[in-house]
């Protein structure tokens, strides 16, 4: 496994802010008012009716606890901006200091890997452009770790 080129001094600057938050806290749909109606809503495009909901989780490189203010609110704005651009329906977003949970619905033409690629690329580029300290944190242009988790949820209909 290759070693990372992380500037740990920069990561340490944010450590005291992140310790106040329980990073082991898991995503709670109840906290975001995700109702059965939102999850089971059948959405439409010109050629399809669908109910596809994705739960994405991803982390910053080296799982650095850097997703605190002011980055937290900017990441949220960037992710919601990308959803609006691509006409995805964001259902819930929880940003913890060391990971992100994002629950969204997207048309069937979008592969989950493409969705997360768009979200991570866009937010990373804008964060690096806005904050020089993030550029100092990593020697390369990757803010997010390369992996992610995706799960799907939808409404099952009866074929009777």
N, C-alpha and C positions, 0 to 999 in steps of 0.2 A: 504494500500500500504506500502510495507516495506521500511525502510530508507536505503539509500545507505551508504556504508563505504568509502566515498571519502575523500582523504587527500586534502582539499581545498587549502592548502598552495601551493602545487605543481601546481594546476590548475591556481592559481593567478600568478605564475611565467610567464605564457605564455599569459596572458590577454593583455598586452601592444602590443604584436606582432599582435594579431588578430584584434585589433580595427581599423587598417588601411584598412581592407578589409571589403566590404559590405557583410555580411553573409546572407542577404536576397536575394542576387543575385541568379537567377535561372539558371538552366542548359540551355545552348543555343547550339543546334546542329550546327548552322551556324558557330559558333566560332571554331568548330572542323572539319569543312569540311566533314560533313556527307552528302553525296549526295544521291539522289534518287537511283543511281546505287548501292551504298553500302547497302542501306536499302532493295532494291528489289532484291538483288543478291540471286539466288538460289544456295545453297550450297549442297554438296553431301557427303554421307557416303557410305559405301558398300551396305547398304540396304535401304537407304532413300534419297529422295531429299527434302530439307526443306528451309523455309525462316522464321526463328523464331528469333526475336530481342527482347531483354529484356532491360528495363530501371530500374536499381536498385538505390535506395537511402537508405543510412543508416547513423547512427550517433554514435559518441563515447558515452560511458556511461555518463550520466548526461549532455549530449550535451556540454561537455567541449570544449572550443575553443583551442584545442591543436594540430590540424592538420596544423601546420606551419612548416617551415624548422627547423631542418633537418628531421622531421618526414614525412613531405609531400612528399619529393622525395623518401624516403624509402617505404612509403605506395604504391606509384605509381609503383615502381620497383617490390614490392612483388606481387601486384595484376596482373601486366602484366606477371610476371614469372609463376604464377598459371594458367593464361589463356593459356600460351604456353604449360605448362605441360599437361593440360586437353584438348588441341586442341579446345579451344573456340576462337572466333574471336572478339577481343576488337575493338569497333567502336569509342568510345569516353570516356574520363575519366576526370572529373572535381573534384578536391579536394578543398573544402572550409574549413575554420578553424574549423567549427562545423558539417560538413556533407560531404558526398561523393555522386556524381552522376556517375554512371557507365553504359554505354550503350554497350551491347555486344550481339553477336549471338552465340548460342550453339545448338548442335544437339538435336533432339527430345527425346533422351533417358535421358536427364538431366532435372529433375524437377527444377523449379526456386528456391524452398526452399533449395535444395541440392547445387545449384550453390552459392547462397549467404552464405550458411553455410561453404562451402569450402573456399571462399574468405575471410570471416571474421575470421575463425579459423586460417588459414595460416598466414594472415597478423598480427593478434594479437600475435600469438606465436613468430613470428620473431621480432616484435617490442619490446616485453617484454624481449626477450633474448638479444637484442642489447642495449636497454636503461634501465638502472636501475631506472631512475627517473619515468618511466611509472610504474614500479613495485611498487614504493612508492606511486603513485597516488591512486591506488586501493588496498584494502586489499584482494580482491579475484582475480581470474585469468581472469576476463572479462574486456576487453578493450572496446569492442563495446557493445552498447545497444542490447537487445535481438530482438527488432523488426526491420522491414525494409519495404520499399515500393517496389513493382514491378509492372511494366506496360509492355504490349507487343505491338510491332509494327511490321507490315509485309506488304507485297505487296499482294493485292487482285487481283486474276486473274479471267477473265471472263470464264464462263462455256459454252459459245456459241459453 
